[in-house]
Amino acid sequence: MNAPQPVSRYSQEFDLPVRGDTITADRYITREWMELENKHLWPKVWHLGGMLADLAEPGDVIRHNLGKESVIMVRQEDGAVRAFYNTCPHRGNRLILGEVASVPRITCGYHAWQFDLDGTLVKVQDPDDFAGGDPCGKVRLAELRCETWGPFVWWCMDDDVKPLLEWLEPYPERLKGYQLENWVRVLNVSADCEFNWKIIRDNFNESYHLPTIHPELATFINDGLPTTLFEMYPSGHNAMWMVGHQATTRVDYESGDVPPGLYEAAEAWGIDPKAYRGRTSAIREAVIEAKRRLGPSRGYHNYATMTDQQLVDYFHCTMFPNVTLTMSPEQCQILRTEPHPTDPEKCVFQHWCLYPPIEGMTEVMTPVGPAPFRQDAIQRHSTYGDGVSLGFVADQDLSIGTSQQQGLNSRGFKGCILPNQEKRVQRFHELLNDYVLGKD
């Protein structure tokens, strides 16, 4: 008798092979692996630096710290955005200490060296006291590549990495219908965590944990394996399309009443949930029709450029190596983990939520509660476990981080044993191996 084949919905177009490399514990716990990442991984990828909304005027600056590195992005007089290492060429002092700033010149707080917005040194103390003469006009801040996509600004340390839009393929095209360019980041929260940055990356590369960690989602997001579409792109990124406005097929919600969550989602668009008893899956199509009909009058003009799937489903994009973007028609979530500067068993978790501008909208519901509709209306940094929420679902994801980190330190852990649906986890680590172990 033939053994049953694993059930999965890997896209035929984007189902790439994996080698089966053992996912070892050392990558989560050792300083040696951390140093290899610092040398071979982080300099070779594009980094999400911040929001273009923070760079509205010439002299506006964003600072982004990554591990021990720090980068500043600066709006230029001609409207361009340039990125520089956040270090003074005089004696290495950091130039910008806050996350955002607005300055006429970039000025070092140690000896008052001043740089124009384009990074050129323009003023020093005692300019004639240098063996090579006045350094002004000759010395420049060390510059990095800087590009933009959507409402975001990105930077990269390596000149050989593909241009940003090629690096991000196929997301710029696949997400075009949402019109992200003018969405507003309302929620900007982060936390120090007691686990390696890759633990949450693994978590976001699979949906196997949803019934256990996020059972509440199952009443309005179908986490059933046969209905979920997984994709793995040649660029190295992965994605998952999950059916929304439909209860999970893991439980029989179809024959009874419309469950909570789905019930409220239907009511929000003028649909009577009671009329769908015994056929709850039909609500999804009813919501599509209602959004098409009522969306413009409610200010959702961006619905016109979205597909039916985008109107009701969830597109979960795991961008290699450490950024996740989850799209729904009314919210974009950015979830990122970044390495601790010195400890491989710690990381920084960041959660942003963006919302489209809707006529008359003054308040939005964020994962941590209502907030005014404005840039960074909720902004805070905390330590995970101190009682400050990073969002209900994000809190659930982080809840397994510390205990998994502890378990990975055990001599009893010999390497991951993965079902077929966690193939994206396998691929993430094989790509990581190629970066970190491939070449010295």
C-alpha positions as CSV (number, residue, x, y, z in Angstrom):
1,M,0.0,0.0,0.0
2,N,1.4,3.4,-0.9
3,A,2.0,5.8,1.9
4,P,-0.2,8.9,1.8
5,Q,1.4,12.0,0.2
6,P,1.8,15.2,2.2
7,V,-1.0,17.7,1.6
8,S,0.2,21.0,0.4
9,R,-0.6,23.9,-1.9
10,Y,2.8,24.9,-3.2
11,S,2.5,27.1,-6.3
12,Q,3.6,25.1,-9.3
13,E,5.4,28.2,-10.6
14,F,7.1,29.0,-7.3
15,D,7.9,25.6,-5.8
16,L,11.7,25.6,-5.7
17,P,13.8,22.6,-4.6
18,V,15.6,22.3,-1.3
19,R,18.7,20.3,-0.4
20,G,17.7,19.1,3.0
21,D,20.6,20.8,4.9
22,T,20.4,20.1,8.6
23,I,19.3,23.2,10.6
24,T,21.8,23.2,13.4
25,A,21.6,24.8,16.8
26,D,24.9,26.7,16.5
27,R,23.3,29.3,14.2
28,Y,21.0,30.3,17.0
29,I,23.4,30.2,20.0
30,T,27.0,30.8,19.1
31,R,29.1,34.0,18.7
32,E,31.0,32.3,15.9
33,W,27.9,32.1,13.8
34,M,26.9,35.6,14.7
35,E,30.2,36.9,13.5
36,L,29.9,35.0,10.3
37,E,26.5,36.7,9.7
38,N,28.1,40.1,10.5
39,K,30.7,39.4,7.9
40,H,28.8,37.7,5.1
41,L,25.1,38.3,5.5
42,W,24.2,41.7,6.7
43,P,26.5,43.6,4.3
44,K,25.1,41.7,1.4
45,V,21.4,42.5,1.6
46,W,19.1,45.5,1.4
47,H,17.8,46.9,4.7
48,L,14.6,48.7,5.4
49,G,15.8,51.9,6.9
50,G,12.6,53.8,7.6
51,M,9.6,55.8,6.3
52,L,9.9,58.4,3.6
53,A,7.3,60.4,5.6
54,D,10.1,61.1,8.1
55,L,12.2,62.7,5.3
56,A,9.7,65.3,4.1
57,E,12.1,68.3,3.9
58,P,15.8,68.9,3.1
59,G,17.8,68.2,6.2
60,D,15.4,65.6,7.6
61,V,17.3,62.5,8.9
62,I,16.5,59.0,9.8
63,R,18.9,56.9,11.9
64,H,18.8,53.1,11.6
65,N,21.0,51.0,14.0
66,L,21.6,47.3,12.9
67,G,23.7,45.4,15.4
68,K,26.9,47.4,15.9
69,E,26.4,49.4,12.7
70,S,24.5,52.7,12.4
71,V,23.3,54.4,9.2
72,I,21.7,57.7,8.5
73,M,19.4,58.6,5.6
74,V,19.2,62.3,4.7
75,R,16.9,64.2,2.5
76,Q,18.9,66.4,0.1
77,E,18.3,69.9,-1.2
78,D,17.4,68.4,-4.7
79,G,14.8,66.0,-3.2
80,A,17.0,62.9,-3.4
81,V,17.7,60.7,-0.3
82,R,21.3,59.6,0.4
83,A,22.6,57.3,3.1
84,F,25.8,57.5,5.1
85,Y,27.5,55.5,7.8
86,N,26.8,57.3,11.1
87,T,30.4,57.9,12.0
88,C,32.5,61.0,11.9
89,P,35.7,60.5,9.8
90,H,37.6,62.6,12.4
91,R,37.7,60.1,15.2
92,G,34.7,57.9,14.7
93,N,32.1,59.5,16.9
94,R,28.4,58.9,16.0
95,L,26.9,61.9,14.4
96,I,23.1,61.4,14.8
97,L,22.0,60.0,18.2
98,G,18.2,60.2,17.8
99,E,16.0,58.1,15.5
100,V,14.9,61.1,13.6
101,A,16.2,64.6,13.3
102,S,16.1,67.8,11.2
103,V,19.3,69.6,10.7
104,P,20.8,72.4,8.5
105,R,24.1,70.5,8.6
106,I,25.3,67.2,10.0
107,T,27.4,68.2,13.0
108,C,29.6,66.0,15.2
109,G,28.9,66.7,18.9
110,Y,32.5,65.9,19.9
111,H,34.6,68.5,18.0
112,A,31.9,70.3,16.0
113,W,33.0,69.1,12.5
114,Q,30.2,70.1,10.1
115,F,29.1,68.3,7.0
116,D,26.7,69.5,4.3
117,L,23.7,67.3,3.6
118,D,25.6,65.6,0.8
119,G,28.2,64.5,3.2
120,T,30.9,67.0,2.4
121,L,33.0,68.4,5.2
122,V,32.4,72.2,5.3
123,K,33.7,73.4,8.7
124,V,36.3,72.3,11.2
125,Q,38.0,73.9,14.2
126,D,41.4,75.2,13.4
127,P,41.4,74.3,9.6
128,D,45.0,75.3,9.1
129,D,46.3,72.9,11.8
130,F,46.4,69.9,9.4
131,A,49.5,68.6,7.7
132,G,47.6,68.3,4.4
133,G,46.0,71.7,4.7
134,D,42.3,72.5,5.3
135,P,40.3,69.2,5.0
136,C,37.1,71.0,4.1
137,G,35.8,70.1,0.7
138,K,38.2,67.1,0.6
139,V,36.8,64.8,3.3
140,R,33.3,63.2,3.0
141,L,31.1,60.9,5.0
142,A,31.3,57.3,3.9
143,E,28.2,56.8,1.7
144,L,26.1,53.7,1.1
145,R,23.6,52.8,-1.6
146,C,20.1,54.2,-0.9
147,E,16.9,53.6,-2.8
148,T,13.1,53.8,-2.2
149,W,10.1,51.6,-2.8
150,G,6.6,52.4,-1.8
151,P,6.6,54.6,1.4
152,F,9.9,53.1,2.5
153,V,13.6,54.0,2.2
154,W,16.2,51.2,2.1
155,W,20.0,51.0,2.3
156,C,22.7,48.5,1.3
157,M,26.4,48.2,2.2
158,D,27.5,46.3,-0.9
159,D,27.8,47.7,-4.5
160,D,27.4,44.3,-6.1
161,V,23.9,43.6,-4.6
162,K,21.1,43.9,-7.2
163,P,19.2,47.2,-7.4
164,L,16.4,47.4,-4.8
165,L,13.4,46.7,-7.1
166,E,15.2,43.6,-8.6
167,W,16.1,42.5,-5.0
168,L,12.5,42.7,-3.9
169,E,11.0,40.8,-6.9
170,P,8.2,40.0,-7.2
171,Y,6.7,42.1,-4.5
172,P,6.7,45.6,-6.2
173,E,4.5,44.2,-8.9
174,R,2.5,41.8,-6.8
175,L,1.7,44.6,-4.2
176,K,1.1,47.4,-6.7
177,G,-2.7,47.2,-6.4
178,Y,-2.6,48.2,-2.8
179,Q,-1.1,51.6,-3.6
180,L,1.2,51.6,-0.6
181,E,2.9,54.8,-1.6
182,N,0.8,57.1,0.6
183,W,0.0,54.7,3.5
184,V,0.7,56.1,6.9
185,R,2.7,54.3,9.7
186,V,0.5,54.7,12.7
187,L,2.0,52.0,15.0
188,N,5.8,51.9,15.5
189,V,6.7,49.7,18.5
190,S,9.7,47.5,19.3
191,A,11.1,45.4,22.1
192,D,14.3,43.8,23.3
193,C,13.9,40.0,23.3
194,E,15.7,37.0,24.8
195,F,16.1,34.9,21.7
196,N,18.0,34.8,18.4
197,W,16.6,36.9,15.5
198,K,16.1,33.8,13.3
199,I,13.6,32.2,15.7
200,I,10.8,34.6,14.7
201,R,11.9,34.4,11.0
202,D,11.3,30.6,11.2
203,N,7.9,31.3,12.7
204,F,6.9,33.7,10.0
205,N,8.0,31.2,7.3
206,E,5.4,28.7,8.3
207,S,1.7,28.5,9.2
208,Y,2.0,25.2,11.0
209,H,1.8,27.1,14.4
210,L,-1.4,28.9,13.8
211,P,-3.9,26.4,15.3
212,T,-1.7,26.2,18.5
213,I,-0.5,29.8,18.9
214,H,-3.3,31.8,17.2
215,P,-6.5,29.8,17.6
216,E,-8.6,33.0,17.6
217,L,-7.7,33.7,14.0
218,A,-9.3,30.5,12.8
219,T,-12.8,31.9,12.9
220,F,-12.2,34.4,10.1
221,I,-8.9,33.3,8.4
222,N,-8.8,29.8,6.9
223,D,-5.6,28.3,8.1
224,G,-6.5,24.9,6.6
225,L,-3.5,23.5,4.7
226,P,-5.3,22.6,1.4
227,T,-6.6,26.2,1.0
228,T,-3.3,28.0,1.8
229,L,-1.0,28.8,-1.1
230,F,2.8,28.8,-0.5
231,E,5.3,30.4,-2.8
232,M,9.1,30.5,-3.0
233,Y,10.7,33.0,-5.4
234,P,14.0,32.9,-7.3
235,S,14.9,36.1,-5.5
236,G,15.2,34.2,-2.2
237,H,11.9,35.6,-0.7
238,N,8.9,33.5,0.3
239,A,5.2,34.1,0.6
240,M,1.9,32.7,1.7
241,W,-1.6,33.5,0.5
242,M,-4.2,32.7,3.2
243,V,-7.9,32.8,2.5
244,G,-9.6,35.5,4.6
245,H,-13.3,36.1,5.4
246,Q,-13.6,32.4,5.7
247,A,-13.3,30.1,8.8
248,T,-10.8,27.4,9.0
249,T,-11.5,24.0,7.3
250,R,-9.8,22.3,10.3
251,V,-13.0,22.7,12.2
252,D,-16.6,22.2,10.8
253,Y,-17.8,25.8,10.8
254,E,-19.6,25.3,7.5
255,S,-22.7,23.5,8.7
256,G,-23.5,25.7,11.7
257,D,-23.8,29.4,12.7
258,V,-21.3,32.0,11.5
259,P,-18.5,32.1,14.1
260,P,-17.4,35.3,16.0
261,G,-14.8,37.2,14.0
262,L,-16.4,36.2,10.7
263,Y,-19.7,37.4,12.0
264,E,-18.5,40.9,12.7
265,A,-16.6,41.1,9.4
266,A,-19.8,40.4,7.6
267,E,-21.8,42.9,9.6
268,A,-19.2,45.6,8.9
269,W,-20.1,45.5,5.2
270,G,-23.9,45.3,5.7
271,I,-24.2,41.6,5.4
272,D,-26.6,39.7,7.6
273,P,-24.5,36.8,9.0
274,K,-27.7,34.9,10.1
275,A,-28.6,34.4,6.4
276,Y,-25.4,32.4,6.0
277,R,-26.0,29.7,8.6
278,G,-24.9,26.4,7.1
279,R,-23.0,28.1,4.3
280,T,-20.5,30.3,6.1
281,S,-17.8,30.0,3.3
282,A,-20.1,32.0,1.0
283,I,-19.5,35.1,3.1
284,R,-16.2,35.7,1.4
285,E,-17.8,36.3,-2.0
286,A,-20.5,38.4,-0.4
287,V,-17.8,40.6,1.2
288,I,-16.1,41.0,-2.1
289,E,-19.3,42.2,-3.7
290,A,-20.1,44.6,-0.8
291,K,-16.6,46.1,-0.9
292,R,-16.8,46.7,-4.7
293,R,-20.2,48.3,-4.2
294,L,-19.7,50.3,-1.0
295,G,-16.0,50.9,-0.9
296,P,-15.9,54.1,-2.9
297,S,-18.7,55.7,-0.8
298,R,-16.7,54.8,2.3
299,G,-13.6,56.4,1.0
300,Y,-11.7,53.2,0.0
301,H,-10.8,54.3,-3.5
302,N,-7.8,52.0,-3.5
303,Y,-10.2,49.0,-3.8
304,A,-10.5,49.8,-7.5
305,T,-6.9,48.7,-8.2
306,M,-7.1,45.6,-6.0
307,T,-7.9,42.1,-7.2
308,D,-10.8,40.2,-5.6
309,Q,-8.2,38.1,-3.8
310,Q,-6.5,41.2,-2.4
311,L,-9.9,42.6,-1.2
312,V,-10.4,39.7,1.3
313,D,-7.3,37.6,1.7
314,Y,-4.0,37.9,3.5
315,F,-0.7,38.0,1.6
316,H,2.2,37.2,4.0
317,C,5.6,38.1,2.5
318,T,8.8,36.9,4.2
319,M,11.5,39.0,2.7
320,F,15.0,37.5,3.1
321,P,16.5,37.7,5.5
322,N,14.6,39.5,8.3
323,V,11.6,41.5,7.2
324,T,8.0,40.3,7.0
325,L,5.3,42.3,5.3
326,T,1.7,41.1,5.8
327,M,-0.9,42.8,3.5
328,S,-4.6,43.1,3.9
329,P,-6.7,45.7,2.1
330,E,-6.9,48.0,5.1
331,Q,-3.6,47.3,6.9
332,C,0.1,46.6,6.1
333,Q,2.1,45.1,8.9
334,I,5.9,45.1,9.0
335,L,7.4,42.6,11.4
336,R,11.2,42.6,11.7
337,T,13.8,41.0,13.9
338,E,17.3,42.4,14.0
339,P,20.4,41.0,15.7
340,H,21.6,42.2,19.1
341,P,25.0,44.0,18.9
342,T,26.9,41.5,20.9
343,D,24.7,38.6,22.1
344,P,23.5,35.9,19.7
345,E,20.8,34.8,22.1
346,K,19.0,38.2,22.0
347,C,17.4,40.4,19.3
348,V,15.3,43.4,18.7
349,F,11.7,42.9,17.4
350,Q,9.9,45.7,15.5
351,H,6.3,45.9,14.6
352,W,5.0,48.7,12.3
353,C,1.4,49.0,11.1
354,L,0.5,51.2,8.1
355,Y,-3.0,52.3,7.0
356,P,-4.3,53.9,3.8
357,P,-5.6,57.4,3.9
358,I,-9.4,57.3,3.8
359,E,-11.6,60.4,3.5
360,G,-12.8,61.5,6.9
361,M,-10.8,58.9,8.8
362,T,-9.4,60.4,12.0
363,E,-8.8,57.2,14.0
364,V,-7.8,53.6,13.2
365,M,-7.8,50.4,15.2
366,T,-4.3,49.1,15.6
367,P,-3.2,45.8,17.1
368,V,-2.7,47.6,20.5
369,G,-6.0,49.6,20.4
370,P,-7.4,52.7,18.7
371,A,-5.0,55.5,17.7
372,P,-5.2,58.8,15.9
373,F,-4.6,58.5,12.1
374,R,-1.2,60.2,12.0
375,Q,2.4,59.2,11.6
376,D,3.7,57.2,14.6
377,A,0.7,58.0,16.7
378,I,1.8,55.1,18.9
379,Q,5.6,54.8,19.2
380,R,7.5,53.0,22.0
381,H,10.3,50.6,22.9
382,S,10.1,48.1,25.6
383,T,11.5,44.7,26.8
384,Y,9.4,41.7,25.9
385,G,7.7,40.3,29.0
386,D,7.4,43.6,30.8
387,G,3.6,43.7,30.2
388,V,3.7,46.2,27.3
389,S,1.9,44.7,24.3
390,L,3.3,44.7,20.8
391,G,0.0,43.6,19.4
392,F,-2.1,40.6,20.4
393,V,-1.0,38.3,17.6
394,A,2.6,39.5,17.8
395,D,2.6,38.8,21.6
396,Q,1.5,35.3,20.8
397,D,4.3,34.8,18.3
398,L,6.9,36.1,20.7
399,S,5.6,33.9,23.5
400,I,7.5,30.9,22.1
401,G,10.8,32.7,21.6
402,T,12.5,32.4,24.9
403,S,11.5,28.7,25.5
404,Q,12.6,27.8,22.0
405,Q,15.9,29.5,22.6
406,Q,16.4,27.6,25.8
407,G,15.6,24.3,24.1
408,L,18.0,24.9,21.2
409,N,20.8,25.0,23.8
410,S,20.1,21.4,24.8
411,R,22.4,18.6,23.8
412,G,19.2,16.7,23.0
413,F,18.4,18.9,20.0
414,K,20.0,17.3,16.9
415,G,18.4,19.5,14.1
416,C,15.0,20.4,12.9
417,I,12.5,17.8,11.7
418,L,10.2,19.6,9.3
419,P,6.9,18.6,7.6
420,N,6.5,19.5,3.9
421,Q,4.5,22.6,4.7
422,E,7.6,24.1,6.5
423,K,9.6,23.9,3.3
424,R,10.0,27.7,3.4
425,V,11.8,27.3,6.7
426,Q,14.2,24.8,5.2
427,R,14.8,27.1,2.2
428,F,15.5,30.1,4.4
429,H,18.2,28.3,6.2
430,E,19.8,26.9,3.1
431,L,20.0,30.4,1.6
432,L,21.4,31.5,4.9
433,N,24.0,28.7,4.7
434,D,24.9,29.9,1.2
435,Y,25.6,33.4,2.5
436,V,27.2,32.6,5.7
437,L,29.2,29.5,4.9
438,G,29.5,29.7,1.1
439,K,32.6,31.8,0.7
440,D,35.2,33.4,2.9
